[in-house]
Structures are given as structure tokens and as C-alpha cells.
């Protein structure tokens, strides 16, 4: 790679003198309000040209000082021609303004809601070098999507993960979520979350901050290579051509929480000093209440007797009843010093607070008791970023850009407030009630099963449990529920990136462009998963200890919305409803003086020293690529990217025999050489054929490289989470073939095939392990040698403008992906020999995905009904237990509705309703969909509001 960069430098120096005799042409294209991307610019005398970038800029080089005729054409706009007389050096044509053409499309462009945005998106897709899709800001605003993940799910081949009813992670082409790279202005975002993954949780990013969303399915060498599934690039707003000041205000309602919500935003943009200085600011707040009910079933998969592994340990009926608040402000400055030099600065300040009181009622069949747990979850996520940079032209052929970015994401829990700062986190109070009798649903072997798993047919229907109490007084009772354990779980995470990059673009000839660049990322990561445990002396049998505290002796409040607790399935858990303690009571309990007075002491395991870790990851990447016009219709894009990664992870090792804790540090490094070739053939102005070979990869999550292990015995089943310092990155060789047909009425038909040959796939193995006579569930990331994925995708966007009158406003938008993957998982015996090899699909990969919508846009009115389907998928692999113990997700289909009406040119009323189907998210164990591991219901929610275009 160094030799390639040196060669590039020599070519530049050797050609720079020649370049002085050539002319280049620069400028911008606008519709009078905003700058237009993807405008086709043709030099009629030479049959060459270019297209505008995301900000409407264009440059054509290798021209001689002559008189030329330039054509500017754009879908739905009048084509204009301009005669120019060029001189040597840079010729600035200024801003070219296009007007909407007469005909059926004019109303859509001038008065439409989504038409102008679709034109921009389709134009950028048509002119792009990579295989990509684009969504623009005004299109995002017409969908009922308040966060970035909700918006991305509308794009072809995209599915999302929903967390308590709100999308937060993105998967492209059904691949695992971690394989999709999340970028902000071309640089990967840091990620801090409880899961410790690299995929940034997008529920923290509001859509108002975004100008374009760029989804790349087959990347080019100038893009970050850590993107097996693809990359999603969120491009921040820039100042428009015309002064803009838009405001919106909305209020809504959540059906299950029976509470309201509100959102407001303000976007301002203006240019000063003869358009040299651009300023843009966007601010938003979204405060929404929510409630979900989740049933979680824990199976005894570590049972020594094979037939009892489907036995049920606990059934947990949870209610989440909380509030989410997103506050964000972003902005940018750009200053054009002259034709050759431009500078910019951007910032993003985003605060996401997720307050989730959680009420959990358990049937604990294994220990013959009830358990009630109350925790107050106050998750604080901050995403802050600053970027400065410049764009410069040297002569008529060479230009380069540079930038420095400082991005940080933190994930913090800072309660209970009365505890010392170093012992704050997620506070949990756990109450238990022993049964006098027993649950009468046990089978002949003493375990509790789903009825269909029971050896004698005596079991439970998981959706309508009848515990068949042998003693009728054994009902959940606050007087008998006693405080048995207090836990503070510390889950803080911090991910900090410092990034510098430089890119060169050299127009060698009118048919050949050379690009090269490099990027340096310095990452600092730290996290912890630390359980601090307080136990009462009375529970441990310590003489003279204060008596256990019954829940009835504490301050309680009514159960939140008890009337609709699991109402979707007939309220089968109403017998587990008790009035919970209040938040203030929970905080009072977690006071050093209260703990001491009631006989609680810190019994946290000495091994907690292993639960904190730090990491450093330094990545240096460089690329060289060429864009060559083989013929007037055929373009070849070829090159390579190299990414060198060096990782240092530090934690503590604890020896349970000697009781000695020892600091431990592990280092690793790996190199990713990524060749790529794209071929683009334009059959005519409206038909493209594309083919691509790319090599991409996926880095291990940094917490997965933790050189120690985390032991947690605070739940019903002891658990160990182990790191794996021997993890290798996953690599994929990718083939893509795509056809694109652009319709004249702002539409598109696409069809394509893609294939991925994957090596060293990383999965999260769950197994059973007995240590010192204690049975643990052990989770550890591991590599599997090979996997593959084959898929087909089809999409159509069509407006029926040929229909007369009212009917001409209808349109459809549909895309689907059919995917087949193969992953071979070997099982091993105690000696490490393979005993069996199982074939399955990639985790998180669905065989069928589709997005569909029916929309209407005419006479100042727009409505859209949109559906999103994600098929069944394997979620968790239990390697040595085999497929009978894999966890899979059931299909899920959501439907949303949105509508807008223009009261005037400046005022619009909007309505949004989400999750109309209210379909639960369900997972199950093994091959029986009735063997539920968890099932969650959220609710229908929506809002009504006003948008005002002030300027």
C-alpha cells in the first residue's frame, strides 16, 4: 500500500506542470431553494461530463481554453444549456438554477411532499459509483419516524431490531446487526451501550439532524472497510441556497402507558457574504412515554439429565413503564475563501435519557417460591462530536480534502443518589416469598414443563399459567414478600474516537480519475459489568440480625396501569400483581445508614475486580482507487483499501484459590487488505447494470476481547461472561449484481443478486459448565471457520401519474429480499474432538424481508400506509448443545400510517400512527415455536402536529 501511495505521489508531481495548461470548470446547481445532488452535466462537444455531489457542487477537468456548450439536466426539471468560454485554470460558473418542467410532475415538484426528495434520492443513486440507496431529509420527515433507525428501515433490504417498541439497530440484507457500519459524515460513530457492541444504537439520534441517509450495499475503497453487511452513512445538514427557518410541534399518545408525548424541532439555514458563508442549525426534543409487557422464560438447559433440559426454572412477567427523552442540537459552518479553498466545521450534541422503572413478577418453579423485583433504570446516553476540515484545489486537476473529528459516546447510570458515586449504577430490590405448599404443575420427575414437553402431560400453558397451588393460601402477598437481596449493577461504557483523514482526487485525463487517501483512528474504550450485592444477615442465618423486611412495611404505590397488564393475551398474570415500592422508597433503602440499620452488608464477590476493562484500538487505513470510463457507457471503479488494527486490552485476573488479583494486559494486531472492483454499464439514460466484487470485514467487539471473565450470581441462574483474546476478525468476499430502471414519473425498478463467502464468523456461544459444584451458564464469543450467504432483492417505486384526475396521486413503494445463508457449527467432546456438525443460518438473518407502502400525494394532501416485515431468524447458538437449544425469533410485521395536509404554502398539519398491528416480538427455544423464551408487547402510539415554514 505504501508503494502505491508513493507511485500516486510521483504521478501527481510529474503531471502538475502539464496541468497548468488545462482548464477546469466548477459551480453549483440549485432549484432556487436548495442545492441539487446528482444533476447530470454534459459537455456536448466532447460527450463527457459529470454530476453534482450531495451539496450540489460539480467540477469538470482536463478542458482546454475553448468555447463549450454545457447541458444541465435533472429529473422533473427543464434542461438548460449554457455556452462558456474557458481560460486556463479554474473557471467558476457560479450557481446554475433549474426550474420545474411543465406537465404531470410539476405539481409533485412544486407542491409535493415526497416528490422532490425522491428526485434527489434517485438522481444520487443513478450517478453513484457504489451500489447504494439514498433517503433525503424531507422524505424522512414525511414518514412516522422520529429516530434514525426508524427512518433507515424504509430503505431496500433493511430490517431493524425493536427494543421496547422502538427501533434501535439496523441490519442490511438480513446480516447480523454488528456487520452494518454506522457512519456520520463518512466516519464510523463510536458506540457505548450495555451490550458493548460496535453497532451504534440509533434510537438516540433524531432524524432532524440528518440531511441524507446513504445506504451502501457494495462499498468502494474510499469507504471504511468494516462493513460486511453494508454501511449506513448519516450526512448532516448543510446551509441551503435560500434562507430556511422551519419549525414543528407535535403531541401524541401511547395506548399502553395511557400517557402523552410531545416533540418539537427547529431548523435554520442561511448564507451570508454573497453566499460565501453558510450557517445551519437544527435542534429537536422528543419526550415520549411508553409501556411494554414482556414474558421471559428461563429453561434448565444446564440440567445434567438430558430429558430435563426443557424444564422451566422461572417465568418472569415484566412491565416496563417509562419515559424516553431525546434532546439534540447540531450545526455547521462552511466558508468559501475563494475558488480553490473551502473550510467547514460541524458539531453534534445529543443527549438521550431512557428512564425505565421495571416491575418483575416471577414464578420460581425451581425454588418453590414467588419473586418480585423492582428496579429503577435511568440510562443516560450522550453522543458528542466535533469535526473541522477543508477542501482545496491545486491547479485544474488536483483537489484534496482533510478533516479532524473528535467523537465520544458515553453510557451512564448514576443512581441511587444517596450512595457514594463509585457505587452507583442500576439499583434493584428483590423480594421473595417461599410457598407453604408447592406448585401443582410438576411432572412425575419433579420438574415443570410446557405441557407438550412434559413426560406425563402435566405442565403449563405458558400464555395462561394455572399454578395449581397445593396450598390455596400460597398467593403472592406483600406481607410474605420479604426483601432478600439488593443489587447495584454498574454498566457504564465510554467510547472515544479521535479521527484524522486526508483524501486526494486527481483528474489524470477526461476519462480517468485517481483517488487516494488515508485515515487514522485512535480509540479509547472503557466499560464495566459489575454487580454490587447487599444481603441481609437474617437471610444468611446470622444470629442477632434484624428481621427481614416485608414489602407491606415499605412505601408502595398502585401498580402502573394494572388494568392492561398483558391484556393482549387475556391478562393471565393478574395474580402476580402487587403494589410495588416507590422510587423514593427504593432510593431510601439504598442509603448507607438504612443498609446498616437493617442488617445489610456488601457480599459482592471478590472476583468483581475482573468486571472492569479498558481498551485502546489504533487503526491506520489507506486506499488507492481509479475511476475509468472504458467507453461512453461503461465505467470501471477499481482499487484496494488496507486497514491495520492494533488493540490493547487491560483488565484484572482473579485466582479464586489464592485470592490474589493480578493486572492483565493483552495485545493483538491484524491487517485487512481489501481489493474491490465495480463495473457500471449505462445501457441508456434510464437503465444501469452494475457488478461488483468487494472484500470487507468485521472487527470483534472490544468487550469480547476482555482478557478476564465476569461472574454474576445475582439472578436465579449463576452466569459467567468470558472474553476471548484469540478472536479473529470476520472476513467476507462479496459478489453483487444489480439492474436499475429509472422511470420517468419519479420511480424505479431494481433487481439484484448478492453472495457472501464468509470466514472466521464470530458468534456468541452459550453453554453449561459446572465449577466447584455450581452450575453456570457460560457465554463466550468464538470463531467458526466458514459461512455463506446468497440473496435476491427486488424493488419498485411507482407513481401512477398517467391516471387521470384524483387517481393520479396514488403510488406504491415495495422492496423485498430473499436470503439463504449457511453456517456449519461443530460440537466437541471433553477432549476437543468433533462429535457432530450442525448446519444452520447466520444469527439475526431472516430468509424473507420486505418493506411496502401505498401512498397518495396530490391536491396538497399526502398519506402513506407502510409495512415492514422481518422473517424468522436464529438469534443465539448453543454450540455443544446443538440446534434443539438454539434460540430463534418469530416473524414480525409492523404497519405505520402517516398523513400531511398543506393548509397553505407555509403551514402543514401532520398525523402519525405507529405499530398499528401491535404484533409482539417473540423468541423460542429449539424447533417448537410454542417453547417461548420471551415475548414482548408494546402498543399503538402516534402524534398530531403542525409544521411551519417560517422562511
HELIX and SHEET records of a PDB file:
HELIX    1   1 UNK A    2  UNK A   19  1                                  18    
HELIX    2   2 UNK A  104  UNK A  111  1                                   8    
HELIX    3   3 UNK A  115  UNK A  127  1                                  13    
HELIX    4   4 UNK A  137  UNK A  140  1                                   4    
HELIX    5   5 UNK A  148  UNK A  152  1                                   5    
HELIX    6   6 UNK A  177  UNK A  179  5                                   3    
HELIX    7   7 UNK A  202  UNK A  204  5                                   3    
HELIX    8   8 UNK A  207  UNK A  209  5                                   3    
HELIX    9   9 UNK A  306  UNK A  308  5                                   3    
HELIX   10  10 UNK A  421  UNK A  423  5                                   3    
HELIX   11  11 UNK A  451  UNK A  453  5                                   3    
HELIX   12  12 UNK A  537  UNK A  540  5                                   4    
HELIX   13  13 UNK A  551  UNK A  553  5                                   3    
HELIX   14  14 UNK A  562  UNK A  564  5                                   3    
HELIX   15  15 UNK A  567  UNK A  569  5                                   3    
HELIX   16  16 UNK A  574  UNK A  576  5                                   3    
HELIX   17  17 UNK A  583  UNK A  589  1                                   7    
HELIX   18  18 UNK A  592  UNK A  597  1                                   6    
HELIX   19  19 UNK A  606  UNK A  611  5                                   6    
HELIX   20  20 UNK A  702  UNK A  705  5                                   4    
HELIX   21  21 UNK A  805  UNK A  809  5                                   5    
HELIX   22  22 UNK A  883  UNK A  885  5                                   3    
SHEET    1   A 3 UNK A  57  UNK A  63  0                                        
SHEET    2   A 3 UNK A  23  UNK A  30 -1                                        
SHEET    3   A 3 UNK A  89  UNK A  97  1                                        
SHEET    1   B 4 UNK A  48  UNK A  51  0                                        
SHEET    2   B 4 UNK A  40  UNK A  43 -1                                        
SHEET    3   B 4 UNK A  67  UNK A  73 -1                                        
SHEET    4   B 4 UNK A  80  UNK A  85 -1                                        
SHEET    1   C 5 UNK A 131  UNK A 136  0                                        
SHEET    2   C 5 UNK A 210  UNK A 218 -1                                        
SHEET    3   C 5 UNK A 230  UNK A 236 -1                                        
SHEET    4   C 5 UNK A 180  UNK A 184  1                                        
SHEET    5   C 5 UNK A 187  UNK A 188 -1                                        
SHEET    1   D 2 UNK A 158  UNK A 163  0                                        
SHEET    2   D 2 UNK A 166  UNK A 172 -1                                        
SHEET    1   E19 UNK A 600  UNK A 602  0                                        
SHEET    2   E19 UNK A 530  UNK A 536 -1                                        
SHEET    3   E19 UNK A 482  UNK A 490 -1                                        
SHEET    4   E19 UNK A 426  UNK A 434 -1                                        
SHEET    5   E19 UNK A 369  UNK A 394 -1                                        
SHEET    6   E19 UNK A 341  UNK A 364 -1                                        
SHEET    7   E19 UNK A 312  UNK A 336 -1                                        
SHEET    8   E19 UNK A 277  UNK A 299 -1                                        
SHEET    9   E19 UNK A 259  UNK A 272 -1                                        
SHEET   10   E19 UNK A 244  UNK A 254 -1                                        
SHEET   11   E19 UNK A 941  UNK A 949 -1                                        
SHEET   12   E19 UNK A 907  UNK A 914 -1                                        
SHEET   13   E19 UNK A 892  UNK A 902 -1                                        
SHEET   14   E19 UNK A 861  UNK A 870 -1                                        
SHEET   15   E19 UNK A 848  UNK A 858 -1                                        
SHEET   16   E19 UNK A 810  UNK A 828 -1                                        
SHEET   17   E19 UNK A 774  UNK A 799 -1                                        
SHEET   18   E19 UNK A 719  UNK A 722  1                                        
SHEET   19   E19 UNK A 709  UNK A 712 -1                                        
SHEET    1   F17 UNK A 600  UNK A 602  0                                        
SHEET    2   F17 UNK A 530  UNK A 536 -1                                        
SHEET    3   F17 UNK A 482  UNK A 490 -1                                        
SHEET    4   F17 UNK A 426  UNK A 434 -1                                        
SHEET    5   F17 UNK A 369  UNK A 394 -1                                        
SHEET    6   F17 UNK A 341  UNK A 364 -1                                        
SHEET    7   F17 UNK A 312  UNK A 336 -1                                        
SHEET    8   F17 UNK A 277  UNK A 299 -1                                        
SHEET    9   F17 UNK A 259  UNK A 272 -1                                        
SHEET   10   F17 UNK A 244  UNK A 254 -1                                        
SHEET   11   F17 UNK A 941  UNK A 949 -1                                        
SHEET   12   F17 UNK A 907  UNK A 914 -1                                        
SHEET   13   F17 UNK A 892  UNK A 902 -1                                        
SHEET   14   F17 UNK A 861  UNK A 870 -1                                        
SHEET   15   F17 UNK A 848  UNK A 858 -1                                        
SHEET   16   F17 UNK A 810  UNK A 828 -1                                        
SHEET   17   F17 UNK A 834  UNK A 840 -1                                        
SHEET    1   G12 UNK A 600  UNK A 602  0                                        
SHEET    2   G12 UNK A 530  UNK A 536 -1                                        
SHEET    3   G12 UNK A 482  UNK A 490 -1                                        
SHEET    4   G12 UNK A 426  UNK A 434 -1                                        
SHEET    5   G12 UNK A 369  UNK A 394 -1                                        
SHEET    6   G12 UNK A 341  UNK A 364 -1                                        
SHEET    7   G12 UNK A 312  UNK A 336 -1                                        
SHEET    8   G12 UNK A 277  UNK A 299 -1                                        
SHEET    9   G12 UNK A 932  UNK A 937 -1                                        
SHEET   10   G12 UNK A 921  UNK A 925 -1                                        
SHEET   11   G12 UNK A 887  UNK A 889 -1                                        
SHEET   12   G12 UNK A 873  UNK A 876 -1                                        
SHEET    1   H14 UNK A 600  UNK A 602  0                                        
SHEET    2   H14 UNK A 530  UNK A 536 -1                                        
SHEET    3   H14 UNK A 482  UNK A 490 -1                                        
SHEET    4   H14 UNK A 426  UNK A 434 -1                                        
SHEET    5   H14 UNK A 369  UNK A 394 -1                                        
SHEET    6   H14 UNK A 398  UNK A 413 -1                                        
SHEET    7   H14 UNK A 493  UNK A 507 -1                                        
SHEET    8   H14 UNK A 512  UNK A 528 -1                                        
SHEET    9   H14 UNK A 612  UNK A 629 -1                                        
SHEET   10   H14 UNK A 634  UNK A 655 -1                                        
SHEET   11   H14 UNK A 660  UNK A 684 -1                                        
SHEET   12   H14 UNK A 687  UNK A 698 -1                                        
SHEET   13   H14 UNK A 730  UNK A 743 -1                                        
SHEET   14   H14 UNK A 747  UNK A 771 -1                                        
END                                                                             
